[in-house]
Amino acid sequence: MDHFAPESDSRAFRSALGSYATGVTVITALDAEGRPSGITANSFASVSLDPPLILWSPKRASRRFQTFTEAPVFAVHVLARDQQAACDAFVRPEGGFDLVPWREGPEGLPLLDGCLSLFLCRREAVLDGGDHAIILGRVWEAARRDGHPLLFQGGKYGGFRANNELHPGPEAEP
Ligand SMILES: Cc1cc2nc3c(=O)[nH]c(=O)nc-3n(C[C@H](O)[C@H](O)[C@H](O)COP(=O)(O)O)c2cc1C
């Protein structure tokens, strides 16, 4: 195992962080002019069940940073494995609403079709996170369906395969 100081080797730091596998989300909101905005993000995390809180981190350098830190409400879409097109579409600064099916939801929020789960959030706090901010959201409505997630690890996308032989899930316990 190679050891390094993140401050002097940011490449190695990035690469070590990238070994942590995540799901992929698209966060949507309305900008100050009321136009739909969306961004692909894997910094999403659950925070609290009671009250229901989640977080994600927009990069300060992003052209969409202000839109997302100022939006009073936003939607988090957890992508399914067959939603690579949505993931790619919202990496682009001009957004991808012309490329994927979506509809207008509560409070005018743009909602993408076909995701695995959806969290409608009110901005609870925006915290300092270095070259990112940490947006804490309070979930007022959530939805889910069965399906397979899109995963991201080491700069690559893939799917999930349960390792039932090594670690039986909770429902397999006697
Ligand atoms: C898998 C994946 C995860 C990403 N996660 C984040 C994230 O959590 N926060 C973020 O600000 N940008 C994230 N990005 C980059 C944004 O989607 C976007 O491309 C980048 O911020 C450029 O933004 P801009 O065009 O608005 O300047 C991610 C990109 C990919 C492909």
PDBQT file of the ligand as one rigid body, heavy atoms in Angstrom, charges set to zero:
ROOT
HETATM    1  C1  LIG A 201     -19.962  10.142 -11.514  1.00  0.00    +0.000 C 
HETATM    2  C2  LIG A 201     -19.851  11.646 -11.328  1.00  0.00    +0.000 A 
HETATM    3  C3  LIG A 201     -20.061  12.203 -10.080  1.00  0.00    +0.000 A 
HETATM    4  C4  LIG A 201     -19.973  13.580  -9.875  1.00  0.00    +0.000 A 
HETATM    5  N1  LIG A 201     -20.224  14.092  -8.635  1.00  0.00    +0.000 NA
HETATM    6  C5  LIG A 201     -20.179  15.434  -8.436  1.00  0.00    +0.000 A 
HETATM    7  C6  LIG A 201     -20.485  15.983  -7.163  1.00  0.00    +0.000 A 
HETATM    8  O1  LIG A 201     -20.798  15.276  -6.207  1.00  0.00    +0.000 OA
HETATM    9  N2  LIG A 201     -20.437  17.334  -7.027  1.00  0.00    +0.000 N 
HETATM   10  C7  LIG A 201     -20.097  18.160  -8.078  1.00  0.00    +0.000 A 
HETATM   11  O2  LIG A 201     -20.058  19.387  -7.896  1.00  0.00    +0.000 OA
HETATM   12  N3  LIG A 201     -19.798  17.658  -9.295  1.00  0.00    +0.000 NA
HETATM   13  C8  LIG A 201     -19.845  16.322  -9.493  1.00  0.00    +0.000 A 
HETATM   14  N4  LIG A 201     -19.584  15.805 -10.740  1.00  0.00    +0.000 N 
HETATM   15  C9  LIG A 201     -19.242  16.739 -11.851  1.00  0.00    +0.000 C 
HETATM   16  C10 LIG A 201     -20.501  17.458 -12.340  1.00  0.00    +0.000 C 
HETATM   17  O3  LIG A 201     -21.448  16.520 -12.830  1.00  0.00    +0.000 OA
HETATM   18  C11 LIG A 201     -20.155  18.488 -13.446  1.00  0.00    +0.000 C 
HETATM   19  O4  LIG A 201     -19.802  17.867 -14.600  1.00  0.00    +0.000 OA
HETATM   20  C12 LIG A 201     -19.030  19.407 -13.065  1.00  0.00    +0.000 C 
HETATM   21  O5  LIG A 201     -19.299  19.986 -11.819  1.00  0.00    +0.000 OA
HETATM   22  C13 LIG A 201     -18.857  20.547 -14.090  1.00  0.00    +0.000 C 
HETATM   23  O6  LIG A 201     -19.772  21.535 -13.718  1.00  0.00    +0.000 OA
HETATM   24  P1  LIG A 201     -20.057  22.854 -14.536  1.00  0.00    +0.000 P 
HETATM   25  O7  LIG A 201     -20.168  22.439 -15.961  1.00  0.00    +0.000 OA
HETATM   26  O8  LIG A 201     -21.350  23.338 -13.957  1.00  0.00    +0.000 OA
HETATM   27  O9  LIG A 201     -18.931  23.787 -14.315  1.00  0.00    +0.000 OA
HETATM   28  C14 LIG A 201     -19.664  14.440 -10.963  1.00  0.00    +0.000 A 
HETATM   29  C15 LIG A 201     -19.447  13.880 -12.240  1.00  0.00    +0.000 A 
HETATM   30  C16 LIG A 201     -19.545  12.501 -12.424  1.00  0.00    +0.000 A 
HETATM   31  C17 LIG A 201     -19.320  11.933 -13.788  1.00  0.00    +0.000 C 
ENDROOT
TORSDOF 0
